[in-house]
Amino acid sequence: MTFLWSLIIGGIIGWIAGAIIGRDVPGGIIGNIIAGFVGAWLGTLILGDWGPHVAGFAIIPAIIGAIVVVFIVSAIMRGMRTRGTAAK
């Protein structure tokens, strides 16, 4: 049950990050979960383990880290799309 709860919270963190910067995460709900987990890891690594915790995630650093992850992934995906249409 703990693993399922972590997946749900990771997905919500990824979704919040996408909503804040106004870009969708590629991959839908799986992409949101991955962005949430990677963002939580990155945010905790950079900002530390502070603030409220839910399902093992420090929420504020996790959201900030997920924002960075979503921004980078969406920029890479946009660059790949632009490069793909320019080659045609």
MIDOSE-1310 file (N, C-alpha, C; in nm, 2 decimals, decimal comma, always signed):
residues 88
mtfl	+0,08/-0,12/+0,00/+0,00/+0,00/+0,00/+0,09/+0,13/+0,00; +0,20/+0,12/+0,07/+0,29/+0,23/+0,07/+0,34/+0,27/-0,07; +0,38/+0,17/-0,15/+0,42/+0,19/-0,28/+0,32/+0,26/-0,37; +0,19/+0,21/-0,36/+0,08/+0,27/-0,43/+0,06/+0,42/-0,39
wsli	+0,07/+0,45/-0,26/+0,06/+0,58/-0,21/+0,17/+0,67/-0,27; +0,29/+0,62/-0,28/+0,41/+0,69/-0,33/+0,39/+0,72/-0,48; +0,33/+0,63/-0,55/+0,30/+0,65/-0,70/+0,20/+0,76/-0,71; +0,10/+0,76/-0,63/-0,01/+0,86/-0,64/+0,05/+1,00/-0,61
iggi	+0,13/+1,01/-0,50/+0,18/+1,14/-0,46/+0,29/+1,19/-0,56; +0,37/+1,10/-0,62/+0,46/+1,13/-0,72/+0,39/+1,18/-0,85; +0,28/+1,12/-0,88/+0,20/+1,17/-1,00/+0,14/+1,31/-0,97; +0,09/+1,33/-0,85/+0,04/+1,46/-0,82/+0,15/+1,57/-0,82
igwi	+0,26/+1,54/-0,77/+0,37/+1,63/-0,77/+0,41/+1,67/-0,91; +0,42/+1,57/-1,00/+0,45/+1,59/-1,14/+0,34/+1,68/-1,21; +0,22/+1,65/-1,18/+0,11/+1,72/-1,23/+0,11/+1,87/-1,19; +0,13/+1,89/-1,06/+0,14/+2,03/-1,00/+0,26/+2,10/-1,07
agai	+0,37/+2,04/-1,09/+0,48/+2,11/-1,16/+0,44/+2,15/-1,30; +0,38/+2,06/-1,37/+0,33/+2,09/-1,51/+0,23/+2,20/-1,51; +0,14/+2,20/-1,41/+0,04/+2,31/-1,41/+0,10/+2,44/-1,37; +0,21/+2,44/-1,29/+0,27/+2,57/-1,25/+0,34/+2,63/-1,37
igrd	+0,41/+2,55/-1,45/+0,49/+2,62/-1,56/+0,41/+2,61/-1,69; +0,29/+2,55/-1,69/+0,20/+2,56/-1,80/+0,24/+2,47/-1,92; +0,31/+2,36/-1,89/+0,35/+2,27/-1,99/+0,31/+2,13/-1,95; +0,27/+2,05/-2,04/+0,24/+1,91/-2,01/+0,37/+1,82/-2,01
vpgg	+0,36/+1,72/-1,93/+0,47/+1,63/-1,92/+0,45/+1,52/-2,03; +0,55/+1,50/-2,11/+0,53/+1,39/-2,21/+0,50/+1,25/-2,14; +0,42/+1,17/-2,19/+0,39/+1,04/-2,13/+0,27/+1,03/-2,04; +0,20/+1,14/-2,03/+0,07/+1,14/-1,95/+0,10/+1,11/-1,80
iign	+0,02/+1,02/-1,74/+0,03/+1,00/-1,60/+0,16/+0,93/-1,56; +0,21/+0,84/-1,65/+0,34/+0,78/-1,62/+0,45/+0,89/-1,62; +0,44/+0,98/-1,72/+0,54/+1,09/-1,72/+0,53/+1,18/-1,59; +0,41/+1,20/-1,54/+0,39/+1,28/-1,42/+0,45/+1,20/-1,30
iiag	+0,43/+1,07/-1,30/+0,49/+1,00/-1,19/+0,64/+1,00/-1,19; +0,70/+0,98/-1,31/+0,84/+0,99/-1,32/+0,90/+1,13/-1,29; +0,83/+1,23/-1,34/+0,87/+1,37/-1,31/+0,86/+1,39/-1,16; +0,76/+1,34/-1,09/+0,75/+1,36/-0,95/+0,86/+1,29/-0,87
fvga	+0,89/+1,17/-0,91/+1,00/+1,09/-0,84/+1,13/+1,16/-0,87; +1,17/+1,19/-0,99/+1,29/+1,25/-1,03/+1,30/+1,39/-0,97; +1,19/+1,46/-0,97/+1,19/+1,59/-0,91/+1,21/+1,59/-0,76; +1,15/+1,49/-0,70/+1,16/+1,48/-0,55/+1,31/+1,45/-0,52
wlgt	+1,37/+1,36/-0,59/+1,51/+1,33/-0,57/+1,60/+1,45/-0,59; +1,58/+1,52/-0,70/+1,66/+1,64/-0,74/+1,63/+1,75/-0,64; +1,51/+1,78/-0,60/+1,48/+1,88/-0,51/+1,54/+1,86/-0,37; +1,53/+1,73/-0,32/+1,59/+1,70/-0,19/+1,74/+1,70/-0,20
lilg	+1,80/+1,67/-0,31/+1,94/+1,67/-0,32/+1,99/+1,82/-0,32; +1,92/+1,91/-0,39/+1,97/+2,05/-0,39/+1,92/+2,13/-0,27; +1,79/+2,11/-0,23/+1,74/+2,20/-0,13/+1,73/+2,14/+0,01; +1,75/+2,01/+0,02/+1,75/+1,94/+0,15/+1,61/+1,88/+0,18
dwgp	+1,60/+1,82/+0,29/+1,47/+1,75/+0,33/+1,40/+1,83/+0,44; +1,33/+1,94/+0,39/+1,26/+2,02/+0,48/+1,11/+2,04/+0,44; +1,03/+2,10/+0,52/+0,89/+2,12/+0,49/+0,80/+2,00/+0,52; +0,68/+2,01/+0,48/+0,59/+1,90/+0,51/+0,62/+1,77/+0,43
hvag	+0,60/+1,66/+0,49/+0,63/+1,53/+0,43/+0,50/+1,45/+0,41; +0,48/+1,40/+0,29/+0,37/+1,31/+0,26/+0,43/+1,19/+0,18; +0,40/+1,07/+0,23/+0,44/+0,94/+0,16/+0,59/+0,94/+0,14; +0,67/+1,00/+0,23/+0,82/+1,00/+0,21/+0,87/+1,11/+0,12
faii	+0,79/+1,20/+0,07/+0,83/+1,31/-0,01/+0,83/+1,44/+0,07; +0,94/+1,51/+0,07/+0,94/+1,65/+0,12/+0,87/+1,73/+0,01; +0,75/+1,78/+0,04/+0,66/+1,83/-0,07/+0,72/+1,95/-0,14; +0,77/+2,05/-0,07/+0,81/+2,18/-0,13/+0,94/+2,16/-0,21
paii	+1,04/+2,09/-0,16/+1,16/+2,06/-0,25/+1,12/+1,97/-0,37; +1,03/+1,88/-0,35/+0,99/+1,79/-0,45/+0,92/+1,86/-0,57; +0,83/+1,96/-0,53/+0,76/+2,04/-0,63/+0,86/+2,12/-0,71; +0,95/+2,19/-0,64/+1,05/+2,27/-0,70/+1,14/+2,19/-0,79
gaiv	+1,19/+2,07/-0,75/+1,27/+1,98/-0,83/+1,19/+1,93/-0,95; +1,06/+1,90/-0,93/+0,98/+1,86/-1,05/+0,96/+1,97/-1,15; +0,95/+2,09/-1,10/+0,93/+2,20/-1,20/+1,06/+2,21/-1,29; +1,17/+2,19/-1,23/+1,30/+2,19/-1,30/+1,30/+2,08/-1,40
vvfi	+1,26/+1,96/-1,36/+1,26/+1,84/-1,45/+1,16/+1,86/-1,56; +1,04/+1,91/-1,53/+0,94/+1,93/-1,64/+0,99/+2,03/-1,74; +1,05/+2,14/-1,69/+1,10/+2,25/-1,78/+1,20/+2,19/-1,87; +1,30/+2,12/-1,82/+1,41/+2,06/-1,90/+1,36/+1,96/-2,00
vsai	+1,27/+1,87/-1,96/+1,22/+1,77/-2,05/+1,13/+1,84/-2,16; +1,05/+1,93/-2,12/+0,97/+2,00/-2,22/+1,05/+2,08/-2,32; +1,16/+2,14/-2,27/+1,25/+2,21/-2,36/+1,32/+2,12/-2,46; +1,36/+2,00/-2,41/+1,43/+1,90/-2,50/+1,33/+1,85/-2,60
mrgm	+1,21/+1,82/-2,56/+1,11/+1,77/-2,65/+1,07/+1,87/-2,76; +1,06/+2,00/-2,72/+1,03/+2,10/-2,81/+1,15/+2,12/-2,91; +1,27/+2,11/-2,86/+1,39/+2,12/-2,95/+1,39/+2,00/-3,05; +1,35/+1,89/-3,00/+1,35/+1,77/-3,09/+1,24/+1,79/-3,20
rtrg	+1,13/+1,84/-3,16/+1,02/+1,86/-3,26/+1,06/+1,97/-3,36; +1,12/+2,07/-3,31/+1,16/+2,18/-3,40/+1,27/+2,13/-3,50; +1,36/+2,06/-3,45/+1,47/+2,00/-3,54/+1,41/+1,90/-3,64; +1,31/+1,82/-3,59/+1,25/+1,72/-3,68/+1,17/+1,79/-3,80
taak	+1,11/+1,90/-3,77/+1,03/+1,97/-3,88/+1,12/+2,05/-3,97; +1,24/+2,10/-3,91/+1,33/+2,17/-4,00/+1,41/+2,08/-4,09; +1,42/+1,95/-4,06/+1,49/+1,86/-4,15/+1,41/+1,82/-4,27; +1,28/+1,84/-4,26/+1,19/+1,79/-4,37/+1,20/+1,88/-4,49
